[in-house]
Amino acid sequence: MSKTRLLAPALLTILVLLLSTVSPTLAADSPNPGDVLINEYVANATTEWVELYNTTSLNLDISGFYIDDIAGGGGAPKVVPASTILMAGGYYVMTFSSVLNNTGDDVRFLDPTQTVVHDSTSYTSATAGHSWYRSPDGGAWSPTESSSPTQGSANPGGGPSINPGDVVVNEYVANSTIEWVELYNTTGSSLDISGYYIDDIVGGGGAPQAIPAGTTIPADGFYTMNLSNYLNNGGDSVRFLDPLQTTVIDSTSYSFSTLEYSWYRLTDGGAWSAEETDSPTKNASNTPPAGPGDVVINEFLANSTIEWVELYNTTLQTKDISGYYIDDIAAGGGSPIAIPASTVIPAGGYYVLEFSSFLNNGGDDVRFLDPAQTIVLDAYTYSSSTAGFSWYRYPDGGAWATLETSVPTAGARNPGTGDVPWTPGTFEIRIFDVEQGDSQLIIFPSGFSILIDVREASWNTGQGAALIAQKIQSITGGTHVNVGVLSHHHLDHIGYAGYGGFWGLMETHGITFDKIIDRNAGAWVDGFGGGTVDGICDPDLEIQWYNAGTQSGTSRNWLCYATDSANTKIYPIRQVAQLGSTSQIDPPDAGGIVEIVQVDGDGVMMVDGVTPIQGDHTADPVPPSENDYSIAIKIRFGTIDYATAGDSDGEYATSQWGYTYNDVEAILAPRFGQVDVLRANHHGSGHSTSQFYVDNLDPDASAISCGNNTYGHPGQAVLDRLLATGDVYLTNLCDTTRIYGAAVIVNGDIILKSNDGVNYTINGVAYVASDPVLATNTPLPTTTNTSLPTATNTSLPTATNTPLPNATNTSPPPTATNTPAGSSSMHVADLDAVTLSHQGGKWSATITIQIVDNTGAPVANATINGTWSGAHSGSGSCITNAAGHCSVQSPQVPKGGPGNATMTWTVTNVTHSTLTYNSASNTDPDGDSNGTSITANKPN
């Protein structure tokens, strides 16, 4: 057997190095025009020279090529010697004398036949000892000569090309007498930007503006170009172009600009802010240091193994807090703790500093100090701290709450209440700020309390219940509410049984009620609809509907919970709302009346004027909206009248998502009569709070509960008609395209208070109640329609059943996995979105999809494919579980920047081993999507 002897590694390395230095032996190709360029030359010197540059990644043989000056004249062409190999990205320099003219000439690079010009350039003058050069190597010719020629090496300011990301548009003012654009060098080296351009919208606008010769930006530095009448006030693009104007190095766009405000990156070279700043930082860092009031202590946890302090930036500008300090009691306690270098807080953002054994459990100070430790920028003193609880401001940057919260929110918006406790003897209506949803607490002077609705943002969250439970305790001092009212069965009003909402209040947070008032939608009947008689509620088969149109997992799972006798916290206290009753909700206070004026769509006919919306319409091709079955209540104390009616509609229309709106308000308006305060129906939706309704109720003040949304809440017409009638209060700035005029955007809870039943305030504004003539109101029936079954249906099982899963579950309550006979197709039955904030100014979205077959049964093992657009682009997929559900989660994306406000998920295909996908049947009973695409909004 023969053997092959291997070279020792060291010897092999030496051999490779020796071979690599012998360039004449390297294989090389002949260049094509454009492969080798004239890169630099000196024409006015005793020794003239021309530098060639290989633009390619290949070694090129330029033997026998020529350097020449003006065609058909001048000196004789100079031949490149034999065996001259120009290395990839390298240089070759030819020297000579008395060939190029000082006062102007051509410089040409010719092929060996002297018939093909591979490259050429011209000049009109040459300064002694200076060179004409490209910047960068192989790039555009500099408009000026260089006094420091770089024979055989990178050109001045050139070197590598400026790549996208090296220099970026960092800040600009578009609405000013003097406009300006600031560039920022993100690299660690000085960069020459001579001959680059600032431009606006592509293919239009003003002519590109050249950056003057000799302009460099130092590493981590700035260059600012002033402009005049160049950028449009109403929206434009800002672009940074290469010298050839063919490559966009960086660009950004804006849709509006405020006078003397700037658009800016949150940190130099970082993500764009979603808002302008009124404090531009021209030619300076976008992250100036924090001054007094700019950054405040927002929340802290003192009694824990890991303690922490959260700082909050109150401004519209990113702030640098590097080297600032967190400290406790002055001149005592632990040594101040320094905030690390390069720490910035984005506008409206947070920074959390963790430590241990620093703050005292029994009371201490928390202080925020400047880098010199001489200025106290903010401080708070506490006398005690509960283990695991935090002290906090509410809202962020606002007043300190009077109680600690059991739900700390390090690095996120404070969900605590900041509520001032209810004062005995006071009548209060508190419309809670729960973003896009509803929750109200009414307290009579005696302390008799009514809770209407508990909003959840997603089916699998209990955050809404946690917030409302804390509010109840903060306001009432206890955990008991006399009456809970579910206006209707939508997620943003009652939550999802098994996770949050009313279920979460009772099962997770220990809130108790004397009674729960519900609408008569239906009940669980064991074995109904083809289900198995097993004592376990199958929400997709075993709900017998009484009054319903659209129905969702929210409603089905609630009825599984509420009408199951085994669930002892809800079943014994649940009552169906009695139309016209003033005794079902009966405060003991003199002058206190609560009247149920509508439930289950009583008296409302469909658009044909004949068919009542009462009854089971769940099988209708285009069923009525769940909104139209809302409970409506008139609350009276003294002469103050308040109207609230869930999501009742005020028109006849058909939704693009396959259900109908019906004019419930035509029935409601005369039943309510004139009131002092109106809670706008359906978050101020354009389908509700009609002109007829507003004219009849004629309120002095109206309230709208809504949040940042894509549904168009509140409708502009609704805002306009309410403003024309009286004052308008909103919990939040909701749809940002609306014109809010004189409306009061509270950015918090809307609170009505009265001590005498006549004089009242809404968030401090004084009003006086009027007393309408009650006899003009339309009489109400005093009993429910006897033809309709109620929740006390004797068919309800009495056997001990398995309770719903608790809030720690990660999937919805189980549903049947069998596919009914006759099913042949499947479609999207529900799309829901939930968003989450992360530290570092990022957010993510989770989309939950449910697939059902053409009989309405859930489909397991279906593969859902879809795409993201907006703040994140990409694709994803998931496989449904037994309930037909699965979820797709986006990566974390920055909150900043105009394009990072939303993410949209679009279902592109659904596949299954036996069923075909029928996208035309896609729907979403919750109404927050079209069944195929759903948009998730960036959280605050």
Rosetta blueprint (number, residue, H / E / L):
1 M L
2 S L
3 K L
4 T L
5 R L
6 L L
7 L L
8 A L
9 P H
10 A H
11 L H
12 L H
13 T H
14 I H
15 L H
16 V H
17 L H
18 L H
19 L H
20 S H
21 T L
22 V L
23 S H
24 P H
25 T H
26 L L
27 A L
28 A L
29 D E
30 S L
31 P L
32 N L
33 P E
34 G L
35 D L
36 V E
37 L E
38 I E
39 N E
40 E E
41 Y E
42 V E
43 A L
44 N L
45 A L
46 T L
47 T L
48 E E
49 W E
50 V E
51 E E
52 L E
53 Y E
54 N E
55 T L
56 T L
57 S L
58 L L
59 N L
60 L E
61 D E
62 I L
63 S L
64 G L
65 F L
66 Y E
67 I E
68 D E
69 D L
70 I L
71 A L
72 G L
73 G L
74 G L
75 G L
76 A L
77 P L
78 K E
79 V E
80 V L
81 P L
82 A L
83 S L
84 T L
85 I E
86 L E
87 M L
88 A L
89 G L
90 G L
91 Y E
92 Y E
93 V E
94 M E
95 T E
96 F E
97 S L
98 S L
99 V L
100 L L
101 N L
102 N L
103 T L
104 G L
105 D E
106 D E
107 V E
108 R E
109 F E
110 L E
111 D L
112 P L
113 T L
114 Q L
115 T L
116 V L
117 V E
118 H E
119 D E
120 S E
121 T E
122 S E
123 Y E
124 T L
125 S L
126 A L
127 T L
128 A L
129 G L
130 H L
131 S E
132 W E
133 Y E
134 R E
135 S E
136 P L
137 D L
138 G L
139 G L
140 A E
141 W E
142 S L
143 P L
144 T L
145 E L
146 S E
147 S L
148 S L
149 P L
150 T L
151 Q L
152 G L
153 S L
154 A L
155 N L
156 P L
157 G L
158 G L
159 G L
160 P L
161 S L
162 I L
163 N L
164 P E
165 G L
166 D L
167 V E
168 V E
169 V E
170 N E
171 E E
172 Y E
173 V E
174 A L
175 N L
176 S L
177 T L
178 I L
179 E E
180 W E
181 V E
182 E E
183 L E
184 Y E
185 N E
186 T L
187 T L
188 G L
189 S L
190 S L
191 L E
192 D E
193 I L
194 S L
195 G L
196 Y L
197 Y E
198 I E
199 D E
200 D L
201 I L
202 V L
203 G L
204 G L
205 G L
206 G L
207 A L
208 P L
209 Q E
210 A E
211 I L
212 P L
213 A L
214 G L
215 T L
216 T E
217 I E
218 P L
219 A L
220 D L
221 G L
222 F E
223 Y E
224 T E
225 M E
226 N E
227 L E
228 S L
229 N L
230 Y L
231 L L
232 N L
233 N L
234 G L
235 G L
236 D E
237 S E
238 V E
239 R E
240 F E
241 L E
242 D L
243 P L
244 L L
245 Q L
246 T L
247 T L
248 V E
249 I E
250 D E
251 S E
252 T E
253 S E
254 Y E
255 S L
256 F L
257 S L
258 T L
259 L L
260 E L
261 Y L
262 S E
263 W E
264 Y E
265 R E
266 L L
267 T L
268 D L
269 G L
270 G L
271 A L
272 W E
273 S L
274 A L
275 E L
276 E L
277 T E
278 D L
279 S L
280 P L
281 T L
282 K L
283 N L
284 A L
285 S L
286 N L
287 T L
288 P L
289 P E
290 A L
291 G L
292 P L
293 G L
294 D L
295 V E
296 V E
297 I E
298 N E
299 E E
300 F E
301 L E
302 A L
303 N L
304 S L
305 T L
306 I L
307 E E
308 W E
309 V E
310 E E
311 L E
312 Y E
313 N E
314 T L
315 T L
316 L L
317 Q L
318 T L
319 K E
320 D E
321 I L
322 S L
323 G L
324 Y L
325 Y E
326 I E
327 D E
328 D L
329 I L
330 A L
331 A L
332 G L
333 G L
334 G L
335 S L
336 P L
337 I E
338 A E
339 I L
340 P L
341 A L
342 S L
343 T L
344 V E
345 I E
346 P L
347 A L
348 G L
349 G L
350 Y E
351 Y E
352 V E
353 L E
354 E E
355 F E
356 S L
357 S L
358 F L
359 L L
360 N L
361 N L
362 G L
363 G L
364 D E
365 D E
366 V E
367 R E
368 F E
369 L E
370 D L
371 P L
372 A L
373 Q L
374 T L
375 I L
376 V E
377 L E
378 D E
379 A E
380 Y E
381 T E
382 Y E
383 S L
384 S L
385 S L
386 T L
387 A L
388 G L
389 F L
390 S E
391 W E
392 Y E
393 R E
394 Y E
395 P L
396 D L
397 G L
398 G L
399 A E
400 W E
401 A L
402 T L
403 L L
404 E L
405 T E
406 S L
407 V L
408 P L
409 T L
410 A L
411 G L
412 A L
413 R L
414 N L
415 P L
416 G L
417 T L
418 G L
419 D L
420 V L
421 P L
422 W L
423 T L
424 P L
425 G L
426 T L
427 F E
428 E E
429 I E
430 R E
431 I E
432 F L
433 D L
434 V L
435 E L
436 Q L
437 G L
438 D L
439 S L
440 Q E
441 L E
442 I E
443 I E
444 F L
445 P L
446 S L
447 G L
448 F L
449 S E
450 I E
451 L E
452 I E
453 D L
454 V L
455 R L
456 E L
457 A L
458 S L
459 W L
460 N L
461 T L
462 G L
463 Q H
464 G H
465 A H
466 A H
467 L H
468 I H
469 A H
470 Q H
471 K H
472 I H
473 Q H
474 S H
475 I H
476 T H
477 G L
478 G L
479 T L
480 H E
481 V E
482 N E
483 V E
484 G E
485 V E
486 L L
487 S L
488 H L
489 H L
490 H L
491 L H
492 D H
493 H H
494 I H
495 G L
496 Y L
497 A L
498 G L
499 Y L
500 G L
501 G H
502 F H
503 W H
504 G H
505 L H
506 M H
507 E H
508 T L
509 H L
510 G L
511 I L
512 T E
513 F E
514 D E
515 K E
516 I E
517 I E
518 D E
519 R L
520 N L
521 A L
522 G E
523 A E
524 W E
525 V L
526 D L
527 G L
528 F H
529 G H
530 G H
531 G L
532 T L
533 V L
534 D L
535 G L
536 I L
537 C L
538 D L
539 P L
540 D L
541 L L
542 E L
543 I E
544 Q E
545 W E
546 Y L
547 N L
548 A E
549 G L
550 T L
551 Q L
552 S L
553 G H
554 T H
555 S H
556 R H
557 N H
558 W H
559 L H
560 C H
561 Y H
562 A H
563 T L
564 D L
565 S L
566 A L
567 N L
568 T L
569 K L
570 I L
571 Y L
572 P L
573 I L
574 R E
575 Q E
576 V E
577 A L
578 Q L
579 L L
580 G L
581 S L
582 T L
583 S L
584 Q L
585 I L
586 D L
587 P L
588 P L
589 D L
590 A L
591 G L
592 G E
593 I E
594 V E
595 E E
596 I E
597 V E
598 Q E
599 V L
600 D L
601 G L
602 D L
603 G L
604 V L
605 M E
606 M L
607 V L
608 D L
609 G L
610 V L
611 T L
612 P E
613 I L
614 Q L
615 G L
616 D E
617 H L
618 T L
619 A L
620 D L
621 P L
622 V L
623 P L
624 P E
625 S L
626 E H
627 N H
628 D H
629 Y H
630 S L
631 I L
632 A E
633 I E
634 K E
635 I E
636 R E
637 F E
638 G L
639 T L
640 I E
641 D E
642 Y E
643 A E
644 T E
645 A L
646 G L
647 D L
648 S L
649 D L
650 G L
651 E L
652 Y L
653 A E
654 T E
655 S L
656 Q L
657 W L
658 G L
659 Y L
660 T E
661 Y E
662 N L
663 D L
664 V L
665 E H
666 A H
667 I H
668 L H
669 A H
670 P H
671 R H
672 F H
673 G L
674 Q L
675 V L
676 D L
677 V E
678 L E
679 R E
680 A L
681 N H
682 H H
683 H H
684 G H
685 S L
686 G L
687 H L
688 S L
689 T L
690 S L
691 Q H
692 F H
693 Y H
694 V H
695 D H
696 N H
697 L H
698 D L
699 P L
700 D L
701 A E
702 S E
703 A E
704 I E
705 S L
706 C L
707 G L
708 N L
709 N L
710 T L
711 Y L
712 G L
713 H L
714 P L
715 G L
716 Q H
717 A H
718 V H
719 L H
720 D H
721 R H
722 L H
723 L H
724 A L
725 T L
726 G L
727 D E
728 V E
729 Y E
730 L E
731 T L
732 N L
733 L L
734 C L
735 D L
736 T L
737 T L
738 R L
739 I L
740 Y L
741 G L
742 A L
743 A L
744 V E
745 I E
746 V L
747 N L
748 G L
749 D L
750 I E
751 I E
752 L E
753 K E
754 S E
755 N L
756 D L
757 G L
758 V L
759 N E
760 Y E
761 T E
762 I E
763 N L
764 G L
765 V E
766 A E
767 Y E
768 V E
769 A L
770 S L
771 D L
772 P L
773 V L
774 L H
775 A H
776 T H
777 N L
778 T L
779 P L
780 L L
781 P L
782 T L
783 T L
784 T L
785 N L
786 T L
787 S L
788 L L
789 P L
790 T L
791 A L
792 T L
793 N L
794 T L
795 S L
796 L L
797 P L
798 T L
799 A L
800 T L
801 N L
802 T L
803 P L
804 L L
805 P L
806 N L
807 A L
808 T L
809 N L
810 T L
811 S L
812 P L
813 P L
814 P L
815 T L
816 A L
817 T L
818 N L
819 T L
820 P L
821 A L
822 G L
823 S L
824 S L
825 S E
826 M E
827 H E
828 V E
829 A E
830 D E
831 L E
832 D E
833 A E
834 V E
835 T E
836 L E
837 S E
838 H E
839 Q L
840 G L
841 G L
842 K E
843 W E
844 S E
845 A E
846 T E
847 I E
848 T E
849 I E
850 Q E
851 I E
852 V E
853 D E
854 N L
855 T L
856 G L
857 A L
858 P E
859 V L
860 A L
861 N L
862 A L
863 T E
864 I E
865 N E
866 G E
867 T E
868 W E
869 S E
870 G E
871 A L
872 H L
873 S L
874 G E
875 S E
876 G E
877 S E
878 C E
879 I E
880 T L
881 N L
882 A L
883 A L
884 G L
885 H E
886 C E
887 S E
888 V E
889 Q E
890 S L
891 P L
892 Q L
893 V E
894 P E
895 K L
896 G L
897 G L
898 P H
899 G H
900 N H
901 A L
902 T E
903 M E
904 T E
905 W E
906 T E
907 V E
908 T E
909 N E
910 V E
911 T E
912 H L
913 S L
914 T L
915 L L
916 T E
917 Y E
918 N L
919 S H
920 A H
921 S H
922 N L
923 T L
924 D L
925 P L
926 D L
927 G L
928 D L
929 S L
930 N L
931 G L
932 T L
933 S E
934 I E
935 T E
936 A E
937 N E
938 K L
939 P L
940 N L
